[in-house]
Amino acid sequence: MASNVSGTGSGTARSSPSTGTGTGTGIGIGIGSGWLVFAAVLMVFGGLMMLFQGIAAIAKDDVFVVTRHYVYQFDLTAWGWIHLILGVIIALVGVALLFTGATWARVAGVVLTGLAMLANFLWAPYAPLWAIVLIAINAFVIWALCAAPSPSER
């Protein structure tokens, strides 16, 4: 009885099973990390929330109650435009991250969500609960983008 242990047998070479480093066929990220998908979905969600927040501030700025003597007091319409533009950009980068998983989208996501955290901190006197929720969402996005494995680790 012949043994193929030494590798000199007449059988064909077997390839080892994939370790998950293939290209995958998913929503663009394919074999990407669940953290990237989590961050991308939260970016889209947070961006849309900021967009609606901006629309509310532009259209009906008399709805918001302004805290007196707030150090960072600005015009509500200006804040509305800032939130609207930042929300659209964050949502678009979130979509790009979801479909491509590109490194530039991860870096842009960290920078933009950091700016969104700052904008929501300054927005806190106008809508405190809303601002705190968005700050928390953006903190989770930054954490997920930094915790996701790099493309070389996938």
N, C-alpha and C positions, 0 to 999 in steps of 0.2 A: 504494500500500500504506500503510495507516494504522498509526500506532504508538500504543501505549497507555502510552508512557513518561510523558507529562505527567499521566496520571491522569484524562483526560477521555474515555477510551474507553467503550464500551458494556458492558464486562465488570463483573462484580460485584467488590466489594472483597474482597481475600483477607486473612484474619487470619494473623498470624505464628504459627508453631508454639509450643506451650507451652514455657516455659523451666523447667518443673519446679516451678512455683509453684501448681499446682492442689491440689485437696483429696486426691486419691489414694484408693485403696480397698485398704487393707492391713490391718494388725493394729492400727489406731488411729492410729499415727504416720503411716501413708500415705507421704507424701513426706518424712518425717523423715529425719534423719541416721542413718547406720549407727553413729555413735558413741552415739546414744541407745539404739539397740537393744542394742549391746554392753554399755553401762552397765546397762541394765535387766536383761538376762540375768545379768550378773555379780552384780547386787544380789539377784536371786532366789536364785541359787546360793549366794552368800555368806551370805544370810539363813538359808537352809536349813541350811547348815553350822553356823552359830551356834546355830540351834535344836537340832540334834542334839548339839552340844557342851554346851548347857545341860541337855538331857535326861540326858546321860551324867553330868554333874556332880551333878544332883539325885538320880538313881536309884542310882548306884554311886559315891559320892564316895570310897570306899576304893580305887578303881582308880588314882587319881592320886597321884603321889609329890610331896610338898610339899618345896620347897627350904627349908632352914633359914635363918633370919636374912634373909629377904626383906623389904625395906622396906614393900612394899605387900601384906602378907599379910592376906587376908580369909578368911571362912568359905567353903568350897567350895559349899555349898548356896546361899548368897547369890549367889555368882558364877554358879551354874547358872541361877538365876532371872533374873539380869541378862542373861545371854546368851540365854536362851529368849525373853524379852520383846523384847529388841532385835532378835533374829533374825526374829521374827514381823513386827515393824513394818517392818524393812528389806525383807523379802520382799514384803509388801503394797505398800509404796511402789514397789518394783521392778515389780510387776505393774501398778500404776497408771501408772507411767512408760511401760511397754511398750504399754499400750492407749490412753493419752491423749496422752502426750508433753507434758503440762502443765508450765508453768513452776514451779508450786508443788512438783511431784514432783521436778523437778531440784534445787531449793533444798533440799527435805527430804532428798533423796538425798545431797547433799554434807554436810549437817549430820549425818545419821544415820551415814553411813559414816565420818565423822571421829570420831564417838563410838565406833563399832565398832573403829576403829584404836586408840583410847585403851584401850578395854576389853580388846582382845587384847594390847596391850603389857603391861597389868597382869596378864594371864592367862598370860604367857610362862613363868613358873616351873612351872606345872602341866602344860602341853603345849607345849613350845617350838616344835617343827616346825609343829604345827597353827596356833599363834598367828602364826608368821611367814608362813605361806601365806595366812591370812586378812588379815593386814596388807597383803600384796602385792595381793591381790584388791581390797581396799578402796581402795588407792592407785590402781589402774587404774580403778576406778569413778569416783573423784573426777576423775581426769585426763580420762576420756571425757565426763563430764558438763560439765566446763569447756571441753573442746575442741569439743563439738558446736555447730553454728551456732544462733544464737538464732532464735526464730520469725519475726522480721522479716527475717532473712537467708535463710530458706527460700523 
